Amino acid sequence: MVASSTSTDIDFPIIDTHQHLWDLDLFKLRWLKTDPEASAATQPLGKSHRPHDYQAAAEGLGIVKSVYMEVDVVFEQQTREVEYVTTLCEDPQNLMCGAVVSGCPGTPGFEKWASYLSKNRWIKGVRRVLHADDTPQGTCTQPEFIRSMQQLGQHNLSFDFCIRPGELKDAALVAKACPGTRFILDHCGNMPVHGGSPELRSLWQDGLKALADQENVVCKISGIVASTQDENWRPADLKPVIETTVETFGIHRVMFASDWPVCTTRSSLKRWISALKEIVALRPIEQQRRLFHDNALAFYGLAD
Protein backbone atom coordinates (compact mmCIF):
# COMPACT_ATOMS: atom_id res chain seq x y z
CA MET A 1 0.00 0.00 0.00
CA VAL A 2 1.56 3.32 -1.02
CA ALA A 3 1.90 6.06 1.54
CA SER A 4 0.06 8.63 -0.54
CA SER A 5 -3.16 6.62 -0.75
CA THR A 6 -6.14 8.04 1.12
CA SER A 7 -9.35 6.40 2.29
CA THR A 8 -11.64 6.15 5.28
CA ASP A 9 -11.74 2.37 4.82
CA ILE A 10 -8.03 1.61 5.16
CA ASP A 11 -7.33 -1.05 7.73
CA PHE A 12 -4.54 -0.28 10.16
CA PRO A 13 -4.21 -1.15 13.84
CA ILE A 14 -5.53 1.35 16.38
CA ILE A 15 -4.29 2.05 19.90
CA ASP A 16 -6.89 3.70 22.11
CA THR A 17 -4.94 5.85 24.56
CA HIS A 18 -7.83 6.97 26.76
CA GLN A 19 -10.24 4.22 27.78
CA HIS A 20 -12.21 4.52 31.00
CA LEU A 21 -13.69 1.65 32.99
CA TRP A 22 -15.64 1.68 36.22
CA ASP A 23 -17.34 -1.01 38.21
CA LEU A 24 -19.74 0.63 40.65
CA ASP A 25 -19.78 -2.55 42.72
CA LEU A 26 -16.08 -1.94 43.43
CA PHE A 27 -15.50 1.79 43.21
CA LYS A 28 -16.96 5.10 44.27
CA LEU A 29 -16.45 7.91 41.76
CA ARG A 30 -16.35 11.41 43.22
CA TRP A 31 -18.02 13.04 40.23
CA LEU A 32 -20.71 10.49 39.45
CA LYS A 33 -24.17 11.26 40.79
CA THR A 34 -26.51 8.40 39.99
CA ASP A 35 -30.28 8.63 39.85
CA PRO A 36 -31.97 5.31 40.69
CA GLU A 37 -34.95 6.29 38.55
CA ALA A 38 -32.90 7.16 35.47
CA SER A 39 -32.57 4.73 32.59
CA ALA A 40 -29.33 3.83 30.85
CA ALA A 41 -30.55 5.83 27.84
CA THR A 42 -31.01 9.06 29.79
CA GLN A 43 -28.00 8.62 32.07
CA PRO A 44 -25.49 6.54 30.10
CA LEU A 45 -22.60 7.13 32.50
CA GLY A 46 -24.52 6.29 35.67
CA LYS A 47 -23.90 2.57 35.44
CA SER A 48 -20.92 0.22 35.50
CA HIS A 49 -18.73 0.07 32.42
CA ARG A 50 -16.71 -3.11 32.62
CA PRO A 51 -14.08 -4.67 30.35
CA HIS A 52 -16.55 -6.77 28.40
CA ASP A 53 -18.59 -3.64 27.63
CA TYR A 54 -15.57 -1.97 26.08
CA GLN A 55 -14.64 -5.15 24.19
CA ALA A 56 -18.13 -5.21 22.69
CA ALA A 57 -17.98 -1.53 21.71
CA ALA A 58 -14.53 -1.98 20.14
CA GLU A 59 -15.30 -5.18 18.24
CA GLY A 60 -14.47 -4.95 14.56
CA LEU A 61 -12.93 -1.47 14.80
CA GLY A 62 -9.29 -2.50 14.57
CA ILE A 63 -8.37 -1.58 18.14
CA VAL A 64 -5.42 -3.77 19.13
CA LYS A 65 -4.40 -2.12 22.42
CA SER A 66 -5.83 0.32 24.92
CA VAL A 67 -4.55 2.44 27.78
CA TYR A 68 -6.77 2.84 30.84
CA MET A 69 -7.52 6.35 32.05
CA GLU A 70 -8.34 7.05 35.69
CA VAL A 71 -11.92 7.84 36.70
CA ASP A 72 -11.44 9.95 39.85
CA VAL A 73 -12.09 7.24 42.40
CA VAL A 74 -12.26 8.39 46.01
CA PHE A 75 -8.85 8.78 47.63
CA GLU A 76 -9.23 5.69 49.80
CA GLN A 77 -9.63 3.52 46.68
CA GLN A 78 -6.67 4.74 44.63
CA THR A 79 -4.54 1.73 45.53
CA ARG A 80 -7.43 -0.57 44.69
CA GLU A 81 -7.68 1.11 41.28
CA VAL A 82 -4.01 0.31 40.64
CA GLU A 83 -4.55 -3.31 41.65
CA TYR A 84 -7.69 -3.53 39.48
CA VAL A 85 -6.05 -2.27 36.29
CA THR A 86 -2.91 -4.33 36.92
CA THR A 87 -5.02 -7.48 36.95
CA LEU A 88 -6.67 -6.43 33.69
CA CYS A 89 -3.36 -5.63 32.00
CA GLU A 90 -1.96 -9.01 32.99
CA ASP A 91 -4.92 -10.79 31.38
CA PRO A 92 -4.11 -11.46 27.69
CA GLN A 93 -7.83 -11.58 26.93
CA ASN A 94 -8.03 -7.82 27.51
CA LEU A 95 -6.92 -5.10 25.11
CA MET A 96 -5.57 -3.05 28.01
CA CYS A 97 -1.78 -2.87 28.06
CA GLY A 98 -1.12 0.16 30.24
CA ALA A 99 -2.78 2.56 32.63
CA VAL A 100 -2.82 6.18 33.76
CA VAL A 101 -4.11 6.20 37.32
CA SER A 102 -5.35 8.64 39.94
CA GLY A 103 -3.09 10.70 42.14
CA CYS A 104 -3.02 13.82 44.29
CA PRO A 105 -0.12 15.98 43.10
CA GLY A 106 0.75 18.80 45.43
CA THR A 107 0.11 16.80 48.59
CA PRO A 108 2.79 15.62 51.06
CA GLY A 109 2.49 11.92 50.21
CA PHE A 110 2.74 12.27 46.45
CA GLU A 111 6.41 11.37 46.03
CA LYS A 112 5.82 8.11 47.90
CA TRP A 113 2.84 7.45 45.61
CA ALA A 114 4.91 8.09 42.49
CA SER A 115 7.62 5.75 43.77
CA TYR A 116 5.02 3.04 44.39
CA LEU A 117 3.58 3.43 40.90
CA SER A 118 6.98 3.35 39.24
CA LYS A 119 7.52 -0.22 40.41
CA ASN A 120 4.51 -1.39 38.38
CA ARG A 121 5.37 -2.04 34.73
CA TRP A 122 1.81 -1.37 33.61
CA ILE A 123 1.46 2.09 35.11
CA LYS A 124 2.43 4.78 32.62
CA GLY A 125 1.37 7.95 34.37
CA VAL A 126 -0.97 9.93 36.60
CA ARG A 127 -3.87 12.26 36.04
CA ARG A 128 -5.74 14.66 38.24
CA VAL A 129 -8.58 16.50 36.49
CA LEU A 130 -7.99 20.24 36.82
CA HIS A 131 -11.23 21.62 35.41
CA ALA A 132 -13.51 20.43 38.22
CA ASP A 133 -15.61 23.03 40.02
CA ASP A 134 -13.69 22.47 43.25
CA THR A 135 -10.30 23.07 41.59
CA PRO A 136 -9.32 26.76 41.62
CA GLN A 137 -7.74 28.34 38.58
CA GLY A 138 -3.97 28.28 38.85
CA THR A 139 -3.81 25.09 40.91
CA CYS A 140 -1.19 23.56 38.64
CA THR A 141 1.14 26.55 38.98
CA GLN A 142 1.52 26.19 42.74
CA PRO A 143 5.08 25.26 43.83
CA GLU A 144 3.94 22.04 45.51
CA PHE A 145 2.15 20.92 42.35
CA ILE A 146 5.16 21.65 40.17
CA ARG A 147 7.38 19.73 42.58
CA SER A 148 5.06 16.73 42.21
CA MET A 149 5.32 16.99 38.43
CA GLN A 150 9.10 16.91 38.68
CA GLN A 151 8.86 13.84 40.89
CA LEU A 152 6.81 12.07 38.23
CA GLY A 153 9.59 12.64 35.72
CA GLN A 154 12.16 11.31 38.16
CA HIS A 155 10.13 8.09 38.30
CA ASN A 156 9.61 7.96 34.50
CA LEU A 157 5.89 8.64 34.80
CA SER A 158 3.84 11.06 32.70
CA PHE A 159 1.06 13.47 33.64
CA ASP A 160 -2.18 14.11 31.76
CA PHE A 161 -3.44 17.69 31.69
CA CYS A 162 -7.23 17.78 31.63
CA ILE A 163 -7.72 21.50 32.08
CA ARG A 164 -9.96 24.41 31.10
CA PRO A 165 -9.21 25.83 27.64
CA GLY A 166 -8.48 29.25 29.10
CA GLU A 167 -5.75 27.85 31.37
CA LEU A 168 -3.55 26.11 28.83
CA LYS A 169 -0.80 28.69 29.29
CA ASP A 170 -0.64 27.67 32.95
CA ALA A 171 -0.04 24.10 31.82
CA ALA A 172 2.68 25.32 29.45
CA LEU A 173 4.45 27.04 32.36
CA VAL A 174 4.38 23.77 34.29
CA ALA A 175 5.77 21.81 31.35
CA LYS A 176 8.56 24.36 30.94
CA ALA A 177 9.42 24.08 34.65
CA CYS A 178 9.56 20.27 34.38
CA PRO A 179 11.65 19.42 31.30
CA GLY A 180 12.30 15.92 32.62
CA THR A 181 8.61 15.04 32.76
CA ARG A 182 6.42 14.08 29.81
CA PHE A 183 2.96 15.62 29.60
CA ILE A 184 -0.15 14.80 27.61
CA LEU A 185 -2.86 17.35 26.90
CA ASP A 186 -6.23 15.63 26.98
CA HIS A 187 -9.18 16.32 24.70
CA CYS A 188 -7.56 18.88 22.38
CA GLY A 189 -7.45 21.26 25.33
CA ASN A 190 -11.20 20.98 26.01
CA MET A 191 -12.28 23.56 23.45
CA PRO A 192 -16.06 23.13 22.92
CA VAL A 193 -17.09 22.17 19.41
CA HIS A 194 -20.17 24.37 19.79
CA GLY A 195 -20.79 27.43 21.89
CA GLY A 196 -17.30 28.71 22.60
CA SER A 197 -16.94 32.49 22.45
CA PRO A 198 -14.38 34.15 20.13
CA GLU A 199 -12.47 35.22 23.24
CA LEU A 200 -12.32 31.65 24.54
CA ARG A 201 -11.24 30.33 21.15
CA SER A 202 -8.43 32.88 21.05
CA LEU A 203 -7.28 31.88 24.55
CA TRP A 204 -7.42 28.23 23.52
CA GLN A 205 -5.40 28.75 20.35
CA ASP A 206 -2.75 30.81 22.15
CA GLY A 207 -2.56 28.25 24.96
CA LEU A 208 -2.35 25.37 22.51
CA LYS A 209 0.60 27.06 20.80
CA ALA A 210 2.30 27.68 24.16
CA LEU A 211 1.99 24.00 25.05
CA ALA A 212 3.14 22.84 21.64
CA ASP A 213 6.25 25.00 22.06
CA GLN A 214 7.25 22.69 24.91
CA GLU A 215 8.85 19.59 23.40
CA ASN A 216 7.85 17.42 26.37
CA VAL A 217 4.12 17.79 25.61
CA VAL A 218 1.94 15.72 23.28
CA CYS A 219 -1.81 15.88 22.74
CA LYS A 220 -4.70 13.44 22.57
CA ILE A 221 -7.29 13.89 19.84
CA SER A 222 -10.22 13.05 22.05
CA GLY A 223 -13.09 14.32 24.12
CA ILE A 224 -14.57 16.72 21.61
CA VAL A 225 -17.50 14.48 20.66
CA ALA A 226 -18.88 14.87 24.18
CA SER A 227 -18.72 18.67 23.81
CA THR A 228 -21.13 18.76 20.88
CA GLN A 229 -24.56 20.16 21.64
CA ASP A 230 -26.57 17.22 20.36
CA GLU A 231 -26.34 13.78 18.79
CA ASN A 232 -26.80 15.15 15.25
CA TRP A 233 -23.22 16.36 14.92
CA ARG A 234 -21.27 15.81 11.70
CA PRO A 235 -17.56 15.25 11.14
CA ALA A 236 -17.39 18.78 9.74
CA ASP A 237 -18.40 20.09 13.17
CA LEU A 238 -15.38 18.44 14.77
CA LYS A 239 -12.88 19.24 12.05
CA PRO A 240 -11.87 22.82 13.03
CA VAL A 241 -10.81 21.83 16.56
CA ILE A 242 -9.07 18.67 15.35
CA GLU A 243 -7.24 20.30 12.46
CA THR A 244 -6.10 23.25 14.59
CA THR A 245 -4.77 20.84 17.22
CA VAL A 246 -2.96 18.60 14.74
CA GLU A 247 -1.43 21.53 12.88
CA THR A 248 -0.31 23.17 16.12
CA PHE A 249 1.35 20.09 17.63
CA GLY A 250 2.36 18.37 14.41
CA ILE A 251 1.45 14.87 13.33
CA HIS A 252 4.30 13.31 15.36
CA ARG A 253 2.85 14.59 18.66
CA VAL A 254 -0.83 13.66 18.53
CA MET A 255 -2.58 10.42 19.48
CA PHE A 256 -6.07 9.06 18.98
CA ALA A 257 -8.08 8.51 22.16
CA SER A 258 -11.69 7.39 22.44
CA ASP A 259 -12.68 8.79 25.85
CA TRP A 260 -15.04 5.80 26.03
CA PRO A 261 -17.62 5.62 27.57
CA VAL A 262 -17.85 9.42 27.97
CA CYS A 263 -18.05 9.67 24.18
CA THR A 264 -21.26 7.62 24.27
CA THR A 265 -23.18 10.60 25.60
CA ARG A 266 -23.10 11.85 21.99
CA SER A 267 -21.77 8.99 19.87
CA SER A 268 -20.90 5.35 19.58
CA LEU A 269 -17.21 4.46 19.55
CA LYS A 270 -17.57 3.28 15.97
CA ARG A 271 -19.07 6.60 14.85
CA TRP A 272 -16.31 8.61 16.54
CA ILE A 273 -13.53 6.57 14.92
CA SER A 274 -15.25 6.76 11.54
CA ALA A 275 -15.59 10.54 11.85
CA LEU A 276 -11.93 11.01 12.72
CA LYS A 277 -10.86 8.78 9.85
CA GLU A 278 -12.97 10.89 7.51
CA ILE A 279 -11.45 14.12 8.83
CA VAL A 280 -7.86 12.95 8.28
CA ALA A 281 -8.54 10.90 5.14
CA LEU A 282 -6.64 13.26 2.84
CA ARG A 283 -3.48 12.96 4.90
CA PRO A 284 -0.82 10.45 3.81
CA ILE A 285 -1.32 6.97 5.21
CA GLU A 286 1.83 7.14 7.33
CA GLN A 287 0.40 10.23 9.06
CA GLN A 288 -2.92 8.51 9.70
CA ARG A 289 -1.09 5.53 11.14
CA ARG A 290 0.94 7.79 13.39
CA LEU A 291 -2.22 9.38 14.75
CA PHE A 292 -4.04 6.11 15.34
CA HIS A 293 -1.17 3.82 16.34
CA ASP A 294 2.53 4.59 15.98
CA ASN A 295 2.79 7.68 18.19
CA ALA A 296 1.06 5.93 21.07
CA LEU A 297 3.25 2.86 20.67
CA ALA A 298 6.37 4.99 20.99
CA PHE A 299 5.16 7.37 23.69
CA TYR A 300 3.97 4.68 26.09
CA GLY A 301 6.69 2.18 25.20
CA LEU A 302 4.20 -0.52 24.27
CA ALA A 303 5.25 -3.81 22.71
CA ASP A 304 4.19 -4.02 19.06
C-alpha positions in Angstrom: 0.0 0.0 0.0 1.6 3.3 -1.0 1.9 6.1 1.5 0.1 8.6 -0.5 -3.2 6.6 -0.8 -6.1 8.0 1.1 -9.3 6.4 2.3 -11.6 6.2 5.3 -11.7 2.4 4.8 -8.0 1.6 5.2 -7.3 -1.0 7.7 -4.5 -0.3 10.2 -4.2 -1.1 13.8 -5.5 1.4 16.4 -4.3 2.0 19.9 -6.9 3.7 22.1 -4.9 5.9 24.6 -7.8 7.0 26.8 -10.2 4.2 27.8 -12.2 4.5 31.0 -13.7 1.6 33.0 -15.6 1.7 36.2 -17.3 -1.0 38.2 -19.7 0.6 40.6 -19.8 -2.5 42.7 -16.1 -1.9 43.4 -15.5 1.8 43.2 -17.0 5.1 44.3 -16.5 7.9 41.8 -16.3 11.4 43.2 -18.0 13.0 40.2 -20.7 10.5 39.4 -24.2 11.3 40.8 -26.5 8.4 40.0 -30.3 8.6 39.8 -32.0 5.3 40.7 -35.0 6.3 38.5 -32.9 7.2 35.5 -32.6 4.7 32.6 -29.3 3.8 30.8 -30.5 5.8 27.8 -31.0 9.1 29.8 -28.0 8.6 32.1 -25.5 6.5 30.1 -22.6 7.1 32.5 -24.5 6.3 35.7 -23.9 2.6 35.4 -20.9 0.2 35.5 -18.7 0.1 32.4 -16.7 -3.1 32.6 -14.1 -4.7 30.4 -16.6 -6.8 28.4 -18.6 -3.6 27.6 -15.6 -2.0 26.1 -14.6 -5.1 24.2 -18.1 -5.2 22.7 -18.0 -1.5 21.7 -14.5 -2.0 20.1 -15.3 -5.2 18.2 -14.5 -5.0 14.6 -12.9 -1.5 14.8 -9.3 -2.5 14.6 -8.4 -1.6 18.1 -5.4 -3.8 19.1 -4.4 -2.1 22.4 -5.8 0.3 24.9 -4.6 2.4 27.8 -6.8 2.8 30.8 -7.5 6.4 32.1 -8.3 7.0 35.7 -11.9 7.8 36.7 -11.4 10.0 39.8 -12.1 7.2 42.4 -12.3 8.4 46.0 -8.8 8.8 47.6 -9.2 5.7 49.8 -9.6 3.5 46.7 -6.7 4.7 44.6 -4.5 1.7 45.5 -7.4 -0.6 44.7 -7.7 1.1 41.3 -4.0 0.3 40.6 -4.6 -3.3 41.6 -7.7 -3.5 39.5 -6.1 -2.3 36.3 -2.9 -4.3 36.9 -5.0 -7.5 36.9 -6.7 -6.4 33.7 -3.4 -5.6 32.0 -2.0 -9.0 33.0 -4.9 -10.8 31.4 -4.1 -11.5 27.7 -7.8 -11.6 26.9 -8.0 -7.8 27.5 -6.9 -5.1 25.1 -5.6 -3.0 28.0 -1.8 -2.9 28.1 -1.1 0.2 30.2 -2.8 2.6 32.6 -2.8 6.2 33.8 -4.1 6.2 37.3 -5.3 8.6 39.9 -3.1 10.7 42.1 -3.0 13.8 44.3 -0.1 16.0 43.1 0.8 18.8 45.4 0.1 16.8 48.6 2.8 15.6 51.1 2.5 11.9 50.2 2.7 12.3 46.5 6.4 11.4 46.0 5.8 8.1 47.9 2.8 7.4 45.6 4.9 8.1 42.5 7.6 5.8 43.8 5.0 3.0 44.4 3.6 3.4 40.9 7.0 3.4 39.2 7.5 -0.2 40.4 4.5 -1.4 38.4 5.4 -2.0 34.7 1.8 -1.4 33.6 1.5 2.1 35.1 2.4 4.8 32.6 1.4 8.0 34.4 -1.0 9.9 36.6 -3.9 12.3 36.0 -5.7 14.7 38.2 -8.6 16.5 36.5 -8.0 20.2 36.8 -11.2 21.6 35.4 -13.5 20.4 38.2 -15.6 23.0 40.0 -13.7 22.5 43.2 -10.3 23.1 41.6 -9.3 26.8 41.6 -7.7 28.3 38.6 -4.0 28.3 38.8 -3.8 25.1 40.9 -1.2 23.6 38.6 1.1 26.5 39.0 1.5 26.2 42.7 5.1 25.3 43.8 3.9 22.0 45.5 2.2 20.9 42.4 5.2 21.7 40.2 7.4 19.7 42.6 5.1 16.7 42.2 5.3 17.0 38.4 9.1 16.9 38.7 8.9 13.8 40.9 6.8 12.1 38.2 9.6 12.6 35.7 12.2 11.3 38.2 10.1 8.1 38.3 9.6 8.0 34.5 5.9 8.6 34.8 3.8 11.1 32.7 1.1 13.5 33.6 -2.2 14.1 31.8 -3.4 17.7 31.7 -7.2 17.8 31.6 -7.7 21.5 32.1 -10.0 24.4 31.1 -9.2 25.8 27.6 -8.5 29.3 29.1 -5.8 27.9 31.4 -3.6 26.1 28.8 -0.8 28.7 29.3 -0.6 27.7 33.0 0.0 24.1 31.8 2.7 25.3 29.5 4.4 27.0 32.4 4.4 23.8 34.3 5.8 21.8 31.3 8.6 24.4 30.9 9.4 24.1 34.6 9.6 20.3 34.4 11.7 19.4 31.3 12.3 15.9 32.6 8.6 15.0 32.8 6.4 14.1 29.8 3.0 15.6 29.6 -0.2 14.8 27.6 -2.9 17.4 26.9 -6.2 15.6 27.0 -9.2 16.3 24.7 -7.6 18.9 22.4 -7.5 21.3 25.3 -11.2 21.0 26.0 -12.3 23.6 23.5 -16.1 23.1 22.9 -17.1 22.2 19.4 -20.2 24.4 19.8 -20.8 27.4 21.9 -17.3 28.7 22.6 -16.9 32.5 22.4 -14.4 34.1 20.1 -12.5 35.2 23.2 -12.3 31.6 24.5 -11.2 30.3 21.1 -8.4 32.9 21.1 -7.3 31.9 24.6 -7.4 28.2 23.5 -5.4 28.8 20.3 -2.8 30.8 22.1 -2.6 28.3 25.0 -2.4 25.4 22.5 0.6 27.1 20.8 2.3 27.7 24.2 2.0 24.0 25.1 3.1 22.8 21.6 6.2 25.0 22.1 7.3 22.7 24.9 8.9 19.6 23.4 7.9 17.4 26.4 4.1 17.8 25.6 1.9 15.7 23.3 -1.8 15.9 22.7 -4.7 13.4 22.6 -7.3 13.9 19.8 -10.2 13.0 22.1 -13.1 14.3 24.1 -14.6 16.7 21.6 -17.5 14.5 20.7 -18.9 14.9 24.2 -18.7 18.7 23.8 -21.1 18.8 20.9 -24.6 20.2 21.6 -26.6 17.2 20.4 -26.3 13.8 18.8 -26.8 15.2 15.3 -23.2 16.4 14.9 -21.3 15.8 11.7 -17.6 15.2 11.1 -17.4 18.8 9.7 -18.4 20.1 13.2 -15.4 18.4 14.8 -12.9 19.2 12.1 -11.9 22.8 13.0 -10.8 21.8 16.6 -9.1 18.7 15.4 -7.2 20.3 12.5 -6.1 23.2 14.6 -4.8 20.8 17.2 -3.0 18.6 14.7 -1.4 21.5 12.9 -0.3 23.2 16.1 1.3 20.1 17.6 2.4 18.4 14.4 1.5 14.9 13.3 4.3 13.3 15.4 2.9 14.6 18.7 -0.8 13.7 18.5 -2.6 10.4 19.5 -6.1 9.1 19.0 -8.1 8.5 22.2 -11.7 7.4 22.4 -12.7 8.8 25.9 -15.0 5.8 26.0 -17.6 5.6 27.6 -17.9 9.4 28.0 -18.1 9.7 24.2 -21.3 7.6 24.3 -23.2 10.6 25.6 -23.1 11.8 22.0 -21.8 9.0 19.9 -20.9 5.4 19.6 -17.2 4.5 19.6 -17.6 3.3 16.0 -19.1 6.6 14.8 -16.3 8.6 16.5 -13.5 6.6 14.9 -15.3 6.8 11.5 -15.6 10.5 11.8 -11.9 11.0 12.7 -10.9 8.8 9.8 -13.0 10.9 7.5 -11.5 14.1 8.8 -7.9 12.9 8.3 -8.5 10.9 5.1 -6.6 13.3 2.8 -3.5 13.0 4.9 -0.8 10.4 3.8 -1.3 7.0 5.2 1.8 7.1 7.3 0.4 10.2 9.1 -2.9 8.5 9.7 -1.1 5.5 11.1 0.9 7.8 13.4 -2.2 9.4 14.7 -4.0 6.1 15.3 -1.2 3.8 16.3 2.5 4.6 16.0 2.8 7.7 18.2 1.1 5.9 21.1 3.3 2.9 20.7 6.4 5.0 21.0 5.2 7.4 23.7 4.0 4.7 26.1 6.7 2.2 25.2 4.2 -0.5 24.3 5.2 -3.8 22.7 4.2 -4.0 19.1 
